[in-house]
Amino acid sequence: MVTKRQRSIIVLAVLIVLFFLYAIPHQYQLRNTFSYITRPIWDTAFVPDQVLRHVWADGVEVSDNICELHDWKRRDSVPQVFDGVLFSTELDLLELRWNELDPVVDKFFLVESNYTFTGLPKSSVFLEHKDEARFARFSHKLVHHIMPPPTPGTEPFTYENAHRDAMTQIINENGGRSSDHTTLVIMADVDELPSAQTIHLLKGCEGWGDRIHLSLRSFLYSFEWELVTPSWRAALQKWGPGQYYGHSPRKGQEVSALADSGWHCSFCFRTIHEFSLKMTGYSHADRVGGDDGLLDPKWIQNTICKGGDIFNMLPEAYSYKDMYALTHLEPLKGVTGLPRYLVDNWRRFNYLLPGGCKREQ
Protein backbone atom coordinates (compact mmCIF):
# COMPACT_ATOMS: atom_id res chain seq x y z
CA MET A 1 0.00 0.00 0.00
CA VAL A 2 1.35 3.42 -1.00
CA THR A 3 1.71 5.77 1.92
CA LYS A 4 0.77 9.45 1.90
CA ARG A 5 4.46 10.39 1.98
CA GLN A 6 5.21 8.13 -1.00
CA ARG A 7 2.31 9.64 -2.96
CA SER A 8 3.67 13.11 -2.27
CA ILE A 9 7.11 12.05 -3.49
CA ILE A 10 5.64 10.54 -6.67
CA VAL A 11 3.59 13.66 -7.39
CA LEU A 12 6.64 15.86 -6.79
CA ALA A 13 8.77 13.66 -9.09
CA VAL A 14 6.14 13.83 -11.84
CA LEU A 15 5.96 17.61 -11.53
CA ILE A 16 9.76 17.89 -11.73
CA VAL A 17 9.84 15.66 -14.83
CA LEU A 18 7.04 17.65 -16.47
CA PHE A 19 8.80 20.91 -15.63
CA PHE A 20 12.02 19.83 -17.31
CA LEU A 21 10.18 18.37 -20.30
CA TYR A 22 8.63 21.82 -20.75
CA ALA A 23 11.71 23.81 -19.81
CA ILE A 24 14.13 22.21 -22.28
CA PRO A 25 12.33 23.52 -25.43
CA HIS A 26 10.99 26.62 -23.68
CA GLN A 27 14.03 27.95 -21.85
CA TYR A 28 13.81 31.37 -23.41
CA GLN A 29 10.11 31.76 -22.64
CA LEU A 30 10.66 30.75 -18.99
CA ARG A 31 13.54 33.17 -18.56
CA ASN A 32 11.51 35.83 -20.32
CA THR A 33 8.50 35.31 -18.06
CA PHE A 34 10.55 35.87 -14.92
CA SER A 35 12.69 38.67 -16.34
CA TYR A 36 9.94 40.67 -18.03
CA ILE A 37 7.33 40.32 -15.29
CA THR A 38 9.81 41.82 -12.83
CA ARG A 39 11.32 44.41 -15.21
CA PRO A 40 9.23 47.34 -13.91
CA ILE A 41 10.76 46.71 -10.49
CA TRP A 42 14.45 46.63 -11.39
CA ASP A 43 14.76 48.46 -14.72
CA THR A 44 13.87 51.78 -16.30
CA ALA A 45 13.44 52.60 -19.98
CA PHE A 46 16.13 54.56 -21.79
CA VAL A 47 14.18 57.47 -23.20
CA PRO A 48 15.14 60.70 -24.96
CA ASP A 49 16.30 63.51 -22.71
CA GLN A 50 13.81 65.76 -24.47
CA VAL A 51 11.01 65.32 -26.99
CA LEU A 52 10.72 68.34 -29.27
CA ARG A 53 7.36 69.62 -30.40
CA HIS A 54 6.48 69.08 -34.03
CA VAL A 55 3.71 71.12 -35.65
CA TRP A 56 2.60 70.80 -39.26
CA ALA A 57 -0.47 70.96 -41.48
CA ASP A 58 -1.25 70.14 -45.10
CA GLY A 59 -0.08 72.87 -47.45
CA VAL A 60 2.54 74.30 -45.06
CA GLU A 61 5.96 75.02 -46.56
CA VAL A 62 9.28 75.50 -44.80
CA SER A 63 9.71 79.18 -44.03
CA ASP A 64 11.20 81.50 -41.44
CA ASN A 65 7.85 81.30 -39.69
CA ILE A 66 7.67 77.49 -39.46
CA CYS A 67 11.34 77.23 -38.41
CA GLU A 68 10.78 79.78 -35.64
CA LEU A 69 7.76 77.78 -34.47
CA HIS A 70 10.22 74.95 -33.70
CA ASP A 71 12.83 77.30 -32.16
CA TRP A 72 15.10 76.91 -35.20
CA LYS A 73 16.05 79.16 -38.10
CA ARG A 74 15.85 78.81 -41.87
CA ARG A 75 18.94 77.36 -43.61
CA ASP A 76 20.87 79.48 -46.08
CA SER A 77 21.47 76.44 -48.33
CA VAL A 78 19.61 73.16 -48.68
CA PRO A 79 21.65 70.06 -47.71
CA GLN A 80 21.62 66.76 -49.56
CA VAL A 81 19.89 63.86 -47.80
CA PHE A 82 20.88 60.17 -47.93
CA ASP A 83 18.66 57.31 -46.77
CA GLY A 84 20.38 54.05 -45.81
CA VAL A 85 18.71 50.75 -44.90
CA LEU A 86 19.84 47.23 -44.08
CA PHE A 87 17.51 45.02 -46.11
CA SER A 88 16.26 41.46 -45.65
CA THR A 89 12.92 40.67 -47.36
CA GLU A 90 10.64 43.68 -46.80
CA LEU A 91 9.90 44.59 -50.42
CA ASP A 92 6.54 46.22 -49.71
CA LEU A 93 7.87 48.37 -46.90
CA LEU A 94 10.82 49.36 -49.07
CA GLU A 95 8.45 50.39 -51.87
CA LEU A 96 6.40 52.48 -49.45
CA ARG A 97 9.55 54.00 -48.01
CA TRP A 98 11.14 55.07 -51.28
CA ASN A 99 7.91 56.54 -52.63
CA GLU A 100 7.39 58.49 -49.40
CA LEU A 101 10.97 59.80 -49.23
CA ASP A 102 11.75 60.24 -52.94
CA PRO A 103 10.85 63.97 -53.00
CA VAL A 104 13.26 64.75 -50.13
CA VAL A 105 16.10 62.22 -50.57
CA ASP A 106 19.02 62.57 -52.99
CA LYS A 107 20.47 59.06 -52.70
CA PHE A 108 19.19 55.73 -51.44
CA PHE A 109 21.64 53.19 -49.99
CA LEU A 110 20.70 49.54 -49.53
CA VAL A 111 22.86 46.79 -48.01
CA GLU A 112 21.73 43.16 -48.16
CA SER A 113 23.08 39.62 -47.96
CA ASN A 114 22.02 36.17 -49.08
CA TYR A 115 22.35 35.11 -45.43
CA THR A 116 20.32 36.15 -42.40
CA PHE A 117 22.05 37.72 -39.39
CA THR A 118 21.91 34.24 -37.77
CA GLY A 119 23.75 32.70 -40.73
CA LEU A 120 20.81 30.99 -42.44
CA PRO A 121 21.02 31.03 -46.27
CA LYS A 122 18.37 33.01 -48.11
CA SER A 123 18.03 34.66 -51.47
CA SER A 124 19.22 38.20 -52.15
CA VAL A 125 15.63 39.39 -52.32
CA PHE A 126 16.13 42.93 -53.55
CA LEU A 127 18.71 41.86 -56.13
CA GLU A 128 16.07 39.53 -57.60
CA HIS A 129 13.46 42.29 -57.77
CA LYS A 130 15.46 45.47 -58.39
CA ASP A 131 14.60 45.58 -62.11
CA GLU A 132 10.86 45.62 -61.45
CA ALA A 133 9.20 48.90 -62.41
CA ARG A 134 8.33 49.73 -58.79
CA PHE A 135 12.06 49.84 -57.90
CA ALA A 136 13.76 50.56 -61.23
CA ARG A 137 12.42 54.11 -61.22
CA PHE A 138 14.76 54.83 -58.29
CA SER A 139 17.86 53.25 -59.85
CA HIS A 140 19.40 56.60 -60.79
CA LYS A 141 19.79 57.48 -57.12
CA LEU A 142 20.40 53.99 -55.68
CA VAL A 143 23.64 52.51 -54.31
CA HIS A 144 23.16 48.75 -53.76
CA HIS A 145 25.72 46.67 -51.86
CA ILE A 146 25.84 42.87 -51.42
CA MET A 147 27.50 41.57 -48.26
CA PRO A 148 29.81 38.54 -48.27
CA PRO A 149 28.54 35.55 -46.25
CA PRO A 150 29.39 35.40 -42.55
CA THR A 151 32.23 33.16 -41.42
CA PRO A 152 31.02 30.04 -39.58
CA GLY A 153 30.25 30.73 -35.94
CA THR A 154 29.74 34.48 -36.37
CA GLU A 155 27.36 35.87 -33.77
CA PRO A 156 24.17 37.52 -35.15
CA PHE A 157 24.97 40.96 -33.75
CA THR A 158 28.52 40.73 -35.10
CA TYR A 159 27.23 40.08 -38.63
CA GLU A 160 24.65 42.84 -38.24
CA ASN A 161 27.42 45.25 -37.23
CA ALA A 162 29.38 44.19 -40.32
CA HIS A 163 26.40 45.41 -42.38
CA ARG A 164 26.55 48.74 -40.56
CA ASP A 165 30.30 48.99 -41.20
CA ALA A 166 29.65 48.42 -44.90
CA MET A 167 26.90 51.06 -44.94
CA THR A 168 29.24 53.56 -43.31
CA GLN A 169 31.89 52.88 -45.94
CA ILE A 170 29.64 53.20 -48.98
CA ILE A 171 28.11 56.43 -47.65
CA ASN A 172 31.62 57.85 -47.32
CA GLU A 173 32.57 56.60 -50.80
CA ASN A 174 29.49 58.11 -52.45
CA GLY A 175 29.57 61.71 -51.39
CA GLY A 176 29.03 61.59 -47.65
CA ARG A 177 32.18 63.61 -47.06
CA SER A 178 32.84 65.30 -50.38
CA SER A 179 29.87 67.66 -50.66
CA ASP A 180 30.43 71.41 -50.28
CA HIS A 181 27.28 71.62 -48.20
CA THR A 182 25.93 69.59 -45.31
CA THR A 183 24.95 65.95 -45.86
CA LEU A 184 22.17 64.54 -43.70
CA VAL A 185 21.85 60.75 -43.36
CA ILE A 186 18.66 58.96 -42.30
CA MET A 187 19.71 56.03 -40.13
CA ALA A 188 16.69 53.77 -39.72
CA ASP A 189 15.57 50.21 -40.35
CA VAL A 190 13.33 49.52 -43.33
CA ASP A 191 10.27 49.36 -41.07
CA GLU A 192 11.15 52.71 -39.46
CA LEU A 193 9.72 55.17 -41.96
CA PRO A 194 10.13 58.91 -41.44
CA SER A 195 7.53 61.06 -43.12
CA ALA A 196 8.65 63.15 -46.09
CA GLN A 197 7.30 66.20 -44.28
CA THR A 198 9.61 65.54 -41.32
CA ILE A 199 12.70 65.34 -43.53
CA HIS A 200 11.53 68.39 -45.50
CA LEU A 201 11.32 70.36 -42.24
CA LEU A 202 14.70 69.18 -40.90
CA LYS A 203 16.55 69.87 -44.17
CA GLY A 204 14.99 73.33 -44.39
CA CYS A 205 15.65 74.42 -40.80
CA GLU A 206 18.80 74.36 -38.69
CA GLY A 207 19.35 74.63 -34.97
CA TRP A 208 18.42 71.07 -34.00
CA GLY A 209 22.05 70.02 -33.57
CA ASP A 210 24.16 67.40 -35.34
CA ARG A 211 21.81 64.52 -34.61
CA ILE A 212 18.11 64.27 -33.94
CA HIS A 213 16.15 61.11 -33.24
CA LEU A 214 12.80 60.59 -34.90
CA SER A 215 9.93 59.65 -32.62
CA LEU A 216 7.72 57.37 -34.72
CA ARG A 217 4.20 56.11 -34.07
CA SER A 218 4.61 52.39 -33.34
CA PHE A 219 2.46 49.72 -34.96
CA LEU A 220 2.51 45.93 -34.87
CA TYR A 221 1.75 43.70 -37.91
CA SER A 222 -0.15 46.52 -39.66
CA PHE A 223 -1.62 49.95 -39.00
CA GLU A 224 -4.45 48.22 -37.13
CA TRP A 225 -2.51 47.67 -33.91
CA GLU A 226 -0.90 50.78 -32.39
CA LEU A 227 1.49 50.33 -29.47
CA VAL A 228 1.45 52.54 -26.40
CA THR A 229 4.94 54.02 -26.71
CA PRO A 230 6.58 55.54 -29.80
CA SER A 231 9.76 54.21 -31.37
CA TRP A 232 12.64 56.69 -31.41
CA ARG A 233 15.90 54.89 -32.37
CA ALA A 234 15.72 56.13 -35.96
CA ALA A 235 17.77 59.30 -36.40
CA LEU A 236 18.84 61.99 -38.83
CA GLN A 237 22.59 62.63 -38.62
CA LYS A 238 24.76 65.40 -39.99
CA TRP A 239 27.46 63.39 -41.71
CA GLY A 240 31.16 64.05 -41.50
CA PRO A 241 34.53 62.51 -40.63
CA GLY A 242 34.23 59.81 -37.99
CA GLN A 243 30.48 59.32 -38.33
CA TYR A 244 29.09 55.80 -38.16
CA TYR A 245 25.82 54.33 -39.42
CA GLY A 246 24.37 53.11 -36.13
CA HIS A 247 21.00 52.35 -34.62
CA SER A 248 21.33 53.44 -31.02
CA PRO A 249 21.88 56.65 -29.06
CA ARG A 250 25.43 57.86 -28.53
CA LYS A 251 26.59 57.30 -24.97
CA GLY A 252 27.24 60.45 -23.00
CA GLN A 253 25.37 62.68 -25.45
CA GLU A 254 22.02 64.34 -24.91
CA VAL A 255 19.29 62.63 -26.91
CA SER A 256 16.62 64.79 -28.53
CA ALA A 257 13.70 63.32 -30.46
CA LEU A 258 11.25 65.09 -32.75
CA ALA A 259 7.69 64.08 -31.91
CA ASP A 260 5.36 62.41 -34.43
CA SER A 261 7.99 62.05 -37.17
CA GLY A 262 6.61 59.05 -39.05
CA TRP A 263 5.76 55.39 -38.55
CA HIS A 264 7.39 52.22 -37.23
CA CYS A 265 5.55 49.16 -38.52
CA SER A 266 7.12 46.11 -36.87
CA PHE A 267 6.58 42.65 -38.40
CA CYS A 268 4.46 44.20 -41.15
CA PHE A 269 4.87 41.41 -43.70
CA ARG A 270 2.64 40.31 -46.55
CA THR A 271 3.31 36.55 -46.22
CA ILE A 272 3.49 34.02 -43.38
CA HIS A 273 6.81 32.85 -44.81
CA GLU A 274 8.31 36.29 -44.17
CA PHE A 275 7.21 36.11 -40.55
CA SER A 276 8.93 32.76 -39.97
CA LEU A 277 12.06 33.91 -41.82
CA LYS A 278 12.26 37.02 -39.65
CA MET A 279 11.67 35.03 -36.47
CA THR A 280 14.53 32.65 -37.18
CA GLY A 281 16.83 35.01 -39.04
CA TYR A 282 17.23 38.27 -37.15
CA SER A 283 19.42 39.09 -34.19
CA HIS A 284 16.74 38.15 -31.63
CA ALA A 285 16.08 34.72 -33.13
CA ASP A 286 16.67 33.11 -29.72
CA ARG A 287 13.16 34.28 -28.84
CA VAL A 288 11.81 31.27 -30.72
CA GLY A 289 13.34 29.32 -27.84
CA GLY A 290 13.29 25.93 -29.53
CA ASP A 291 9.50 25.96 -29.77
CA ASP A 292 8.64 24.96 -33.34
CA GLY A 293 4.99 25.64 -32.56
CA LEU A 294 5.74 29.34 -32.79
CA LEU A 295 6.56 28.82 -36.48
CA ASP A 296 3.25 27.06 -37.20
CA PRO A 297 1.46 29.13 -39.90
CA LYS A 298 -1.84 28.80 -38.02
CA TRP A 299 -0.27 30.18 -34.84
CA ILE A 300 1.27 33.08 -36.74
CA GLN A 301 -1.97 33.92 -38.57
CA ASN A 302 -4.12 33.77 -35.43
CA THR A 303 -1.62 35.90 -33.53
CA ILE A 304 -1.64 38.59 -36.23
CA CYS A 305 -5.43 38.83 -36.20
CA LYS A 306 -5.54 39.00 -32.39
CA GLY A 307 -2.73 41.50 -32.01
CA GLY A 308 -0.87 39.06 -29.74
CA ASP A 309 2.84 38.43 -29.30
CA ILE A 310 4.33 36.37 -32.12
CA PHE A 311 6.87 34.80 -29.72
CA ASN A 312 4.28 34.10 -27.02
CA MET A 313 6.27 36.34 -24.68
CA LEU A 314 5.40 39.03 -22.22
CA PRO A 315 6.01 42.52 -23.64
CA GLU A 316 9.21 44.39 -22.87
CA ALA A 317 7.55 47.04 -20.71
CA TYR A 318 8.97 49.24 -17.99
CA SER A 319 5.73 49.84 -16.09
CA TYR A 320 2.87 47.53 -15.26
CA LYS A 321 0.49 50.02 -16.84
CA ASP A 322 2.29 49.69 -20.19
CA MET A 323 2.57 45.92 -19.76
CA TYR A 324 -1.19 45.66 -19.34
CA ALA A 325 -1.82 47.94 -22.31
CA LEU A 326 0.54 45.95 -24.57
CA THR A 327 -1.20 42.68 -23.69
CA HIS A 328 -4.65 44.18 -24.30
CA LEU A 329 -4.28 45.95 -27.63
CA GLU A 330 -7.48 47.27 -29.17
CA PRO A 331 -7.75 47.18 -32.96
CA LEU A 332 -8.08 50.53 -34.67
CA LYS A 333 -11.09 51.00 -36.92
CA GLY A 334 -9.34 53.72 -38.86
CA VAL A 335 -6.07 55.60 -38.92
CA THR A 336 -5.26 58.92 -40.59
CA GLY A 337 -1.98 60.51 -41.58
CA LEU A 338 -0.56 57.41 -43.29
CA PRO A 339 1.98 57.48 -46.15
CA ARG A 340 0.23 58.86 -49.24
CA TYR A 341 1.49 56.05 -51.48
CA LEU A 342 -0.10 53.47 -49.17
CA VAL A 343 -3.49 55.17 -49.36
CA ASP A 344 -3.29 55.70 -53.13
CA ASN A 345 -2.51 51.99 -53.61
CA TRP A 346 -4.64 50.58 -50.83
CA ARG A 347 -5.84 47.57 -52.86
CA ARG A 348 -2.29 46.23 -53.07
CA PHE A 349 -1.53 47.06 -49.44
CA ASN A 350 -4.88 46.30 -47.85
CA TYR A 351 -3.22 43.83 -45.45
CA LEU A 352 -1.55 46.83 -43.78
CA LEU A 353 -4.85 48.58 -43.10
CA PRO A 354 -7.34 47.99 -40.27
CA GLY A 355 -9.39 44.87 -40.95
CA GLY A 356 -6.85 43.33 -43.34
CA CYS A 357 -5.13 40.85 -41.02
CA LYS A 358 -5.27 37.78 -43.29
CA ARG A 359 -1.87 37.01 -44.84
CA GLU A 360 -0.67 35.08 -47.84
CA GLN A 361 1.34 31.91 -47.29
C-alpha positions as CSV (number, residue, x, y, z in Angstrom):
1,M,0.0,0.0,0.0
2,V,1.4,3.4,-1.0
3,T,1.7,5.8,1.9
4,K,0.8,9.5,1.9
5,R,4.5,10.4,2.0
6,Q,5.2,8.1,-1.0
7,R,2.3,9.6,-3.0
8,S,3.7,13.1,-2.3
9,I,7.1,12.1,-3.5
10,I,5.6,10.5,-6.7
11,V,3.6,13.7,-7.4
12,L,6.6,15.9,-6.8
13,A,8.8,13.7,-9.1
14,V,6.1,13.8,-11.8
15,L,6.0,17.6,-11.5
16,I,9.8,17.9,-11.7
17,V,9.8,15.7,-14.8
18,L,7.0,17.7,-16.5
19,F,8.8,20.9,-15.6
20,F,12.0,19.8,-17.3
21,L,10.2,18.4,-20.3
22,Y,8.6,21.8,-20.7
23,A,11.7,23.8,-19.8
24,I,14.1,22.2,-22.3
25,P,12.3,23.5,-25.4
26,H,11.0,26.6,-23.7
27,Q,14.0,27.9,-21.8
28,Y,13.8,31.4,-23.4
29,Q,10.1,31.8,-22.6
30,L,10.7,30.7,-19.0
31,R,13.5,33.2,-18.6
32,N,11.5,35.8,-20.3
33,T,8.5,35.3,-18.1
34,F,10.6,35.9,-14.9
35,S,12.7,38.7,-16.3
36,Y,9.9,40.7,-18.0
37,I,7.3,40.3,-15.3
38,T,9.8,41.8,-12.8
39,R,11.3,44.4,-15.2
40,P,9.2,47.3,-13.9
41,I,10.8,46.7,-10.5
42,W,14.5,46.6,-11.4
43,D,14.8,48.5,-14.7
44,T,13.9,51.8,-16.3
45,A,13.4,52.6,-20.0
46,F,16.1,54.6,-21.8
47,V,14.2,57.5,-23.2
48,P,15.1,60.7,-25.0
49,D,16.3,63.5,-22.7
50,Q,13.8,65.8,-24.5
51,V,11.0,65.3,-27.0
52,L,10.7,68.3,-29.3
53,R,7.4,69.6,-30.4
54,H,6.5,69.1,-34.0
55,V,3.7,71.1,-35.7
56,W,2.6,70.8,-39.3
57,A,-0.5,71.0,-41.5
58,D,-1.2,70.1,-45.1
59,G,-0.1,72.9,-47.4
60,V,2.5,74.3,-45.1
61,E,6.0,75.0,-46.6
62,V,9.3,75.5,-44.8
63,S,9.7,79.2,-44.0
64,D,11.2,81.5,-41.4
65,N,7.8,81.3,-39.7
66,I,7.7,77.5,-39.5
67,C,11.3,77.2,-38.4
68,E,10.8,79.8,-35.6
69,L,7.8,77.8,-34.5
70,H,10.2,75.0,-33.7
71,D,12.8,77.3,-32.2
72,W,15.1,76.9,-35.2
73,K,16.1,79.2,-38.1
74,R,15.8,78.8,-41.9
75,R,18.9,77.4,-43.6
76,D,20.9,79.5,-46.1
77,S,21.5,76.4,-48.3
78,V,19.6,73.2,-48.7
79,P,21.7,70.1,-47.7
80,Q,21.6,66.8,-49.6
81,V,19.9,63.9,-47.8
82,F,20.9,60.2,-47.9
83,D,18.7,57.3,-46.8
84,G,20.4,54.1,-45.8
85,V,18.7,50.7,-44.9
86,L,19.8,47.2,-44.1
87,F,17.5,45.0,-46.1
88,S,16.3,41.5,-45.7
89,T,12.9,40.7,-47.4
90,E,10.6,43.7,-46.8
91,L,9.9,44.6,-50.4
92,D,6.5,46.2,-49.7
93,L,7.9,48.4,-46.9
94,L,10.8,49.4,-49.1
95,E,8.4,50.4,-51.9
96,L,6.4,52.5,-49.5
97,R,9.5,54.0,-48.0
98,W,11.1,55.1,-51.3
99,N,7.9,56.5,-52.6
100,E,7.4,58.5,-49.4
101,L,11.0,59.8,-49.2
102,D,11.7,60.2,-52.9
103,P,10.9,64.0,-53.0
104,V,13.3,64.8,-50.1
105,V,16.1,62.2,-50.6
106,D,19.0,62.6,-53.0
107,K,20.5,59.1,-52.7
108,F,19.2,55.7,-51.4
109,F,21.6,53.2,-50.0
110,L,20.7,49.5,-49.5
111,V,22.9,46.8,-48.0
112,E,21.7,43.2,-48.2
113,S,23.1,39.6,-48.0
114,N,22.0,36.2,-49.1
115,Y,22.3,35.1,-45.4
116,T,20.3,36.2,-42.4
117,F,22.0,37.7,-39.4
118,T,21.9,34.2,-37.8
119,G,23.7,32.7,-40.7
120,L,20.8,31.0,-42.4
121,P,21.0,31.0,-46.3
122,K,18.4,33.0,-48.1
123,S,18.0,34.7,-51.5
124,S,19.2,38.2,-52.1
125,V,15.6,39.4,-52.3
126,F,16.1,42.9,-53.5
127,L,18.7,41.9,-56.1
128,E,16.1,39.5,-57.6
129,H,13.5,42.3,-57.8
130,K,15.5,45.5,-58.4
131,D,14.6,45.6,-62.1
132,E,10.9,45.6,-61.5
133,A,9.2,48.9,-62.4
134,R,8.3,49.7,-58.8
135,F,12.1,49.8,-57.9
136,A,13.8,50.6,-61.2
137,R,12.4,54.1,-61.2
138,F,14.8,54.8,-58.3
139,S,17.9,53.3,-59.8
140,H,19.4,56.6,-60.8
141,K,19.8,57.5,-57.1
142,L,20.4,54.0,-55.7
143,V,23.6,52.5,-54.3
144,H,23.2,48.8,-53.8
145,H,25.7,46.7,-51.9
146,I,25.8,42.9,-51.4
147,M,27.5,41.6,-48.3
148,P,29.8,38.5,-48.3
149,P,28.5,35.6,-46.3
150,P,29.4,35.4,-42.6
151,T,32.2,33.2,-41.4
152,P,31.0,30.0,-39.6
153,G,30.3,30.7,-35.9
154,T,29.7,34.5,-36.4
155,E,27.4,35.9,-33.8
156,P,24.2,37.5,-35.2
157,F,25.0,41.0,-33.8
158,T,28.5,40.7,-35.1
159,Y,27.2,40.1,-38.6
160,E,24.6,42.8,-38.2
161,N,27.4,45.2,-37.2
162,A,29.4,44.2,-40.3
163,H,26.4,45.4,-42.4
164,R,26.5,48.7,-40.6
165,D,30.3,49.0,-41.2
166,A,29.7,48.4,-44.9
167,M,26.9,51.1,-44.9
168,T,29.2,53.6,-43.3
169,Q,31.9,52.9,-45.9
170,I,29.6,53.2,-49.0
171,I,28.1,56.4,-47.7
172,N,31.6,57.9,-47.3
173,E,32.6,56.6,-50.8
174,N,29.5,58.1,-52.5
175,G,29.6,61.7,-51.4
176,G,29.0,61.6,-47.7
177,R,32.2,63.6,-47.1
178,S,32.8,65.3,-50.4
179,S,29.9,67.7,-50.7
180,D,30.4,71.4,-50.3
181,H,27.3,71.6,-48.2
182,T,25.9,69.6,-45.3
183,T,25.0,66.0,-45.9
184,L,22.2,64.5,-43.7
185,V,21.8,60.7,-43.4
186,I,18.7,59.0,-42.3
187,M,19.7,56.0,-40.1
188,A,16.7,53.8,-39.7
189,D,15.6,50.2,-40.3
190,V,13.3,49.5,-43.3
191,D,10.3,49.4,-41.1
192,E,11.1,52.7,-39.5
193,L,9.7,55.2,-42.0
194,P,10.1,58.9,-41.4
195,S,7.5,61.1,-43.1
196,A,8.6,63.1,-46.1
197,Q,7.3,66.2,-44.3
198,T,9.6,65.5,-41.3
199,I,12.7,65.3,-43.5
200,H,11.5,68.4,-45.5
201,L,11.3,70.4,-42.2
202,L,14.7,69.2,-40.9
203,K,16.6,69.9,-44.2
204,G,15.0,73.3,-44.4
205,C,15.7,74.4,-40.8
206,E,18.8,74.4,-38.7
207,G,19.4,74.6,-35.0
208,W,18.4,71.1,-34.0
209,G,22.0,70.0,-33.6
210,D,24.2,67.4,-35.3
211,R,21.8,64.5,-34.6
212,I,18.1,64.3,-33.9
213,H,16.2,61.1,-33.2
214,L,12.8,60.6,-34.9
215,S,9.9,59.6,-32.6
216,L,7.7,57.4,-34.7
217,R,4.2,56.1,-34.1
218,S,4.6,52.4,-33.3
219,F,2.5,49.7,-35.0
220,L,2.5,45.9,-34.9
221,Y,1.8,43.7,-37.9
222,S,-0.1,46.5,-39.7
223,F,-1.6,49.9,-39.0
224,E,-4.5,48.2,-37.1
225,W,-2.5,47.7,-33.9
226,E,-0.9,50.8,-32.4
227,L,1.5,50.3,-29.5
228,V,1.5,52.5,-26.4
229,T,4.9,54.0,-26.7
230,P,6.6,55.5,-29.8
231,S,9.8,54.2,-31.4
232,W,12.6,56.7,-31.4
233,R,15.9,54.9,-32.4
234,A,15.7,56.1,-36.0
235,A,17.8,59.3,-36.4
236,L,18.8,62.0,-38.8
237,Q,22.6,62.6,-38.6
238,K,24.8,65.4,-40.0
239,W,27.5,63.4,-41.7
240,G,31.2,64.1,-41.5
241,P,34.5,62.5,-40.6
242,G,34.2,59.8,-38.0
243,Q,30.5,59.3,-38.3
244,Y,29.1,55.8,-38.2
245,Y,25.8,54.3,-39.4
246,G,24.4,53.1,-36.1
247,H,21.0,52.3,-34.6
248,S,21.3,53.4,-31.0
249,P,21.9,56.7,-29.1
250,R,25.4,57.9,-28.5
251,K,26.6,57.3,-25.0
252,G,27.2,60.4,-23.0
253,Q,25.4,62.7,-25.4
254,E,22.0,64.3,-24.9
255,V,19.3,62.6,-26.9
256,S,16.6,64.8,-28.5
257,A,13.7,63.3,-30.5
258,L,11.3,65.1,-32.8
259,A,7.7,64.1,-31.9
260,D,5.4,62.4,-34.4
261,S,8.0,62.0,-37.2
262,G,6.6,59.0,-39.0
263,W,5.8,55.4,-38.5
264,H,7.4,52.2,-37.2
265,C,5.5,49.2,-38.5
266,S,7.1,46.1,-36.9
267,F,6.6,42.6,-38.4
268,C,4.5,44.2,-41.1
269,F,4.9,41.4,-43.7
270,R,2.6,40.3,-46.6
271,T,3.3,36.6,-46.2
272,I,3.5,34.0,-43.4
273,H,6.8,32.9,-44.8
274,E,8.3,36.3,-44.2
275,F,7.2,36.1,-40.5
276,S,8.9,32.8,-40.0
277,L,12.1,33.9,-41.8
278,K,12.3,37.0,-39.7
279,M,11.7,35.0,-36.5
280,T,14.5,32.6,-37.2
281,G,16.8,35.0,-39.0
282,Y,17.2,38.3,-37.2
283,S,19.4,39.1,-34.2
284,H,16.7,38.2,-31.6
285,A,16.1,34.7,-33.1
286,D,16.7,33.1,-29.7
287,R,13.2,34.3,-28.8
288,V,11.8,31.3,-30.7
289,G,13.3,29.3,-27.8
290,G,13.3,25.9,-29.5
291,D,9.5,26.0,-29.8
292,D,8.6,25.0,-33.3
293,G,5.0,25.6,-32.6
294,L,5.7,29.3,-32.8
295,L,6.6,28.8,-36.5
296,D,3.2,27.1,-37.2
297,P,1.5,29.1,-39.9
298,K,-1.8,28.8,-38.0
299,W,-0.3,30.2,-34.8
300,I,1.3,33.1,-36.7
301,Q,-2.0,33.9,-38.6
302,N,-4.1,33.8,-35.4
303,T,-1.6,35.9,-33.5
304,I,-1.6,38.6,-36.2
305,C,-5.4,38.8,-36.2
306,K,-5.5,39.0,-32.4
307,G,-2.7,41.5,-32.0
308,G,-0.9,39.1,-29.7
309,D,2.8,38.4,-29.3
310,I,4.3,36.4,-32.1
311,F,6.9,34.8,-29.7
312,N,4.3,34.1,-27.0
313,M,6.3,36.3,-24.7
314,L,5.4,39.0,-22.2
315,P,6.0,42.5,-23.6
316,E,9.2,44.4,-22.9
317,A,7.5,47.0,-20.7
318,Y,9.0,49.2,-18.0
319,S,5.7,49.8,-16.1
320,Y,2.9,47.5,-15.3
321,K,0.5,50.0,-16.8
322,D,2.3,49.7,-20.2
323,M,2.6,45.9,-19.8
324,Y,-1.2,45.7,-19.3
325,A,-1.8,47.9,-22.3
326,L,0.5,45.9,-24.6
327,T,-1.2,42.7,-23.7
328,H,-4.7,44.2,-24.3
329,L,-4.3,45.9,-27.6
330,E,-7.5,47.3,-29.2
331,P,-7.8,47.2,-33.0
332,L,-8.1,50.5,-34.7
333,K,-11.1,51.0,-36.9
334,G,-9.3,53.7,-38.9
335,V,-6.1,55.6,-38.9
336,T,-5.3,58.9,-40.6
337,G,-2.0,60.5,-41.6
338,L,-0.6,57.4,-43.3
339,P,2.0,57.5,-46.1
340,R,0.2,58.9,-49.2
341,Y,1.5,56.0,-51.5
342,L,-0.1,53.5,-49.2
343,V,-3.5,55.2,-49.4
344,D,-3.3,55.7,-53.1
345,N,-2.5,52.0,-53.6
346,W,-4.6,50.6,-50.8
347,R,-5.8,47.6,-52.9
348,R,-2.3,46.2,-53.1
349,F,-1.5,47.1,-49.4
350,N,-4.9,46.3,-47.8
351,Y,-3.2,43.8,-45.4
352,L,-1.5,46.8,-43.8
353,L,-4.8,48.6,-43.1
354,P,-7.3,48.0,-40.3
355,G,-9.4,44.9,-41.0
356,G,-6.8,43.3,-43.3
357,C,-5.1,40.8,-41.0
358,K,-5.3,37.8,-43.3
359,R,-1.9,37.0,-44.8
360,E,-0.7,35.1,-47.8
361,Q,1.3,31.9,-47.3
